[in-house]
Amino acid sequence: MTRSSPWWARDVYADRKPFLKARAAITAAARRFFASEGFTEVETAALQVSGGNETHLSAFSTELIAQDGGRSRLYLHTSPEFACKKLLAAGEERIFTLARVFRNRERTALHHPEFTMLEWYRAGAPTLRLYEDCAGLLAVAVRAAGASDLAWRGRVCDPFAEPDIVTVCEAFGAHASIDLEALLGDRDGLAAAAARDGIRVAPDDTWSDIFSKILTEKVESRLGSERPTLLVDYPVSEAALARVNEQDPRFADRFELYVCGVELANGFAELTDPAEQRRRFEAQMAEKSRIYGEVYPIDEDFLASLSAMPPASGVALGFDRLVMLATGAERIEQVLWTPVAEQGTAV
């Protein structure tokens, strides 16, 4: 897809049509899956008072003009998470949404500035229950696509195999030869371990920066081979909205689903302490200011809703990536009905 061959050109569209038909089938199958589990599909507003309060999320901003001419800044949501949790506070117990979300600074074979996030929440359920949801969705997607496996760039994964559950510390030890547990909070120690493994560390990299580099460069590509991987027990510093693990407060009750080396979903037991959530948001925004020179406001309405929110667990899954893996697509644009044009090109 280039300037001379936009996505709507008959030949280009014909090449993409099988992926799009599979997408439609997977969408319908996902809705049936959640209906069978007693979920209600919800729709959340894309315009929000905050672009999200995680360090590396970049939002699109816009301006709301009132009838009296007053102006206020709003953001296209980077996730429907805040709105969904407000619905839990309102009394909903099982909800899901196929939400169009928007993230700036992101465009690769697996990233797009506008994409679909499949999010679902279970009130009163542990994260273990969400593991089952993730496994069930993989099987549903593959069957709907008429495939037998999940694939990405020559790697194949059996969607019907029981997921392999691996802790973050185990993964760092196995794939990066790093004793992460011994280096929790030790920035210089983790930097030295990363350097020994050939990872470039900048002088101003924080512990979290180094952790992310190791995860990205040494660990992620090894996960989800042959069978799905659930990466569990993240260091608490790497889980801004997750509840602390009751057995070991150094870690959070957070997991990620990997298939063929691709991060597919992020789930956790939800933090419901508004004071702790505010502290984490403020720390994240301080880092965002340091790195990017900008911050997003905190959604005070969201913090207020946490006091009324029941214990719950939730998952955010990249729906376009799921379609890619189920159809064998190489680029995310292949599975998007109307891709966003890059500057100076037609896609």
C-alpha angles and dihedrals in degrees: 000000000000141000089281094043111042121187091259094057107118096239094045092047091048089056090052098042097089090055091048093049089051089049091055091050092049091048091054092045092051090052091051090049093056093041089055088054093053097255127151118221111230134189120219129199114258092209112079137167090239133042089214129278105248117116101239101037112108117197136199112242131207139171129252114212115201125211090257091054095257115146132211133172121247132177135219103242120257088203136003088231100110093048093046092052090051087056089053088052088051091058107271113138108184118026138155135182138191096212130184105228134183132218126175125213091033124112123132137119086287100032132068130175090236119033144145122268118196106205129176136176135199117197113218094010128122122231089254088071090055091054086064091049091053093050091047093051093052091055092045093051095050093048091048091051091051090239134127101214146014117256140185127172097334096320121114131200130189107234092196095056118101108261118255110240112214129170119230090243091052091050093050090050094047100042105025102026089234125139094219095176091060091050101048106140092000101120097178093045092051090046091054092048091049092049090052087056092053097258117142112235121194120217092244096047112123125216088264092051091053092045090054093049092052092046092049099041103036112017115033098060089057095056128094097022113154091344133031118269126217108202107203143180103040119193107268091243089064097056111067097175102028131103118250116256109261093216097047119016091198087076136052129228091248133127139179129208117225128189123178090348091305121123103232107168143012121206140169149156104273122249109233100177106106095197093052091044091053091050091052093046092051091050091049092049091049088057091045090053091050095049105032104018093236140087136194124226120257115250100238091187089058092051090049091052093056091073089062096039117107122226105283146158127220144183134208113202126186099236095191090054090051089054090048093053093045093050101034093242116167100207132035092233089067091067099040117095093214113011120206112255118243117232109281095008141080113226 
